[in-house]
Every structure is written in structure tokens, then in C-alpha cells.
Amino acid sequence: MTAPAVLVTGGSRGIGAAIARTFAAAGYRVAVNYRKSRADAEAVATSVGGVAVKGDVGQDAEALVQGVVKKLGRLDVLINNAGASEKAAWTDDLDAVSDEMWERILGTDLRGTFQCCRAAARVMKKGKIINVTSIPALTGEREGIVYSIAKAGVLGMTKSLAMLLAPRIQVNCMALGSIETGWVEWLPPALRKSYASAIPVGRFGKPEEAGELALFLAGNDWVTGQTYVLDGGETRV
């Protein structure tokens, strides 16, 4: 019997790469999506015996999904991990939020997620869709308002698609807290320690822990329309 296939968008590094490795270790055939980071994506794909697939989720979702089906023969799990942000977007100045910034971030985080969900639903006989969002979707953010809006939209999308695609496809969401990826490494040691100490478990999350949660959701047929918070108790909601 052919092993199930998973597409991880934004899978070339960080959380996406960890998710790809977790699924490969569990026996999945993995498609690692990238937009620009070809070398990184190919390195991840090679390490897990998978394939690298190029595509901008905001523009190329249909072709991306069809390409995965062509290479792997099927699609069983979609993980919408691709996201967009930029330093200029983390501001509390509303006048600094340009229309172009709005379009770039929502184009990937919200429209891109929806388009990938729709494209996957067209080819899945049955399967799982797992959307990756973050804590600002639940709490809001004084800075980074466009990012918070985009990620909050994914929560509503998840619930709506869970109803629309049931019982054939289960759709869930992971709201991630402070995961130890590149941004944490850039923090000065004192600030990094301060941030970590504010988390009840006393540390940042590991990308592999996001992979473990995604794998659980991919294997459960009874959970749908839910948002799982993975933040070490940071929000305590």
C-alpha cells in the first residue's frame, strides 16, 4: 500500500522543516514547498527522501498542489505553514501600514492559506488540513496589527472549512507561541532569558514540538474545526 503524502508549505526551514522531518520519520512521503529558498528546501527534501516543490501560495496554489499529486500520486495531508511578515510591519503607527504591506501579508497568510485549502480539497478523497497560525490571532498585538488580522482570519477559515469539508476532510489549526527559530537566536542573551522566563514552562518551544502536534492532528479522524494552542502556557487561555 502506498504511503500517505503530505505537503508542507513554507517547509524549507524552521518550523516547516521540522514538521517535514517529523512526518517523514512517521512514514509519510513529504513534499517540501518553497518560494525562494531552493537550496534549503532541497536539502530538507533530500534529508527525508522527499521532493522540493516551488510555488508562491498566494499566486500558485492550484499548480503547487497539482504538482505534488503528479510527483507523489496523491495528497493526504496539507500543512499550511507558509507565512509572510516583515520588519516594517511590526509598528504601532497605523499610518505606516501601507496598502502594499497589507496586500503582501494577507496575500500569503490569509488568501494563500485559503487557496491551498481549496486546491487540496479538490484532489483529496479524504484527508487532513492543518493550518498554522500564532498567538496574536487569539490575543491581538499592539504592534504587528496586519499580521494579527491575517492570522486571526485563519481561525475563522478553519472552522468554516471544517464544516464545509466534513466528513471527508478534517480541518484544524495550530496556534503557536514563541518557538525557537531564527528570531530567537537574534535576541541579545539577556532579553532571550527574560522572554523565556515569562513562559510558565520556562523555555521557548522547539520546532519539533510543532511537528508532533501536527502529526497527532493528521492521525485523528474525530477532531475537526479546532485550534490547538502550543505556547508553553504563555497565554493561559
FIGUGU-204262 format. One record per residue (C-alpha): residue in three letters; x, y, z. Coordinates in pm, whole numbers, plus 50000, padded with zeros to 5 digits. Layout:
BEGIN
AlaXYZ...
***
This chain:
BEGIN
Met500005000050000Thr501355034349904Ala502485055650197Pro500445087250259Ala501685120150117Val501975153650295Leu502605188450156Val504265213050393Thr504135248650265Gly506985270650378Gly508895238850454Ser512435249450373Arg513485258550728Gly512405264351086Ile509025250851188Gly508155238750839Ala511365218750807Ala510815203151150Ile507275193151053Ala508565177650731Arg511135157050922Thr508565145751179Phe506185133250912Ala508955115950719Ala510035097651035Ala506425085851073Gly506435070750724Tyr504905098550516Arg506175108550175Val506915145550202Ala506685174849959Val508635204950085Asn507325237549941Tyr509445268549899Arg509155302349729Lys512755314449713Ser514885292149936Arg515505264449684Ala518775252049831Asp517295249750180Ala514165231950056Glu516145207049851Ala518385199950149Val515355192450368Ala513705171650096Thr516875151650037Ser517315145050408Val513825129850433Gly513665112750094Gly511035137149974Val510615162449696Ala511015200249684Val508255219549509Lys508435256349422Gly505415279149445Asp504055311249593Val500985300649790Gly499335334149722Gln499665330149346Asp500395293949256Ala498325272449493Glu496505252349227Ala499655244749029Leu501525237049351Val499025210949466Gln498715195749120Gly502505193349105Val502595174249432Val499945149849312Lys501905144848990Lys505105137249181Leu503685117149471Gly500495103149318Arg498165116149589Leu497775141449868Asp496585130950212Val497685159350439Leu498165196450374Ile500025217350629Asn499655254550564Asn502805267450729Ala503895294150479Gly503655329150619Ala504765364350543Ser505895391950771Glu508405419950753Lys510225442250997Ala508325473250884Ala505015456350971Trp505885454951342Thr504845490151423Asp502235507451637Asp501925535551382Leu498755529551181Asp499875554450918Ala502905532350849Val500625503850737Ser500615507650361Asp498205491350119Glu501155472649971Met502125458550312Trp498525448350370Glu498355430150037Arg501695412550084Ile500945398550428Leu497285389650376Gly498105376650030Thr500265349350181Asp498905343750530Leu495195345350452Arg494495343250079Gly497345318750024Thr496125296150303Phe492595296150162Gln493735289249808Cys495885259949920Cys492955245950119Arg490675248549817Ala493205233049583Ala493835204349825Ala490115198049876Arg489745193049502Val492195163949496Met491775147649837Lys489465117649853Lys489785120850227Gly492445137450434Lys493575163750678Ile494285200850653Ile496315217050930Asn496625254750933Val499455271051125Thr498695303751296Ser500085321151604Ile499175335251942Pro498495371051815Ala495505356051631Leu493975349451973Thr495245378652176Gly495815406451926Glu499075425551908Arg499715462251975Glu502425460851712Gly502035439451403Ile498325445951353Val498265433650992Tyr499945401151093Ser497445396451378Ile494495402651147Ala495775378050888Lys496395350851144Ala493035356651314Gly491345352150978Val492835317350957Leu490955307651275Gly487575315651120Met488615299250795Thr489505267350981Lys486095264751147Ser484215272450827Leu486175247550618Ala485795220950886Met482025223150843Leu482145226350466Leu484515197250401Ala483205172650662Pro483125143150683Arg485645138050405Ile488365161450532Gln489195172450886Val490495208050922Asn492295220451232Cys494625248251338Met497775251251549Ala498295284551727Leu501985285951807Gly503665306452075Ser507355315452096Ile509095287951903Glu512885286951899Thr513625295851539Gly515755322851378Trp514185352651553Val515045338751897Glu518675334351801Trp518855371351710Leu517835382552059Pro520515395252298Pro521165368552567Ala519635389052849Leu516445396052652Arg516225360052541Lys516405348652904Ser513765374053004Tyr511355362552733Ala511835325952821Ser511285331853193Ala507885347453119Ile506705314152976Pro505335291453252Val507335261053135Gly510465282753142Arg511645279252784Phe510845285552420Gly509085258652223Lys511005235651994Pro510105233251624Glu509905195551666Glu507095200151918Ala505035217251649Gly505765187151430Glu504505163451697Leu501215182451732Ala500745183351355Leu501345145851337Phe498715139751604Leu496155160451413Ala496995142351090Gly496255108951254Asn492975117151429Asp489655113751245Trp487435127651522Val488985161951577Thr487955189551339Gly487325226951349Gln489605231251650Thr492525253951734Tyr495245238251945Val497385262952139Leu501045253052167Asp502725280052372Gly504045265752698Gly501205282452886Glu502215317152765Thr498645328852703Arg496915307752969Val493575309152789
***
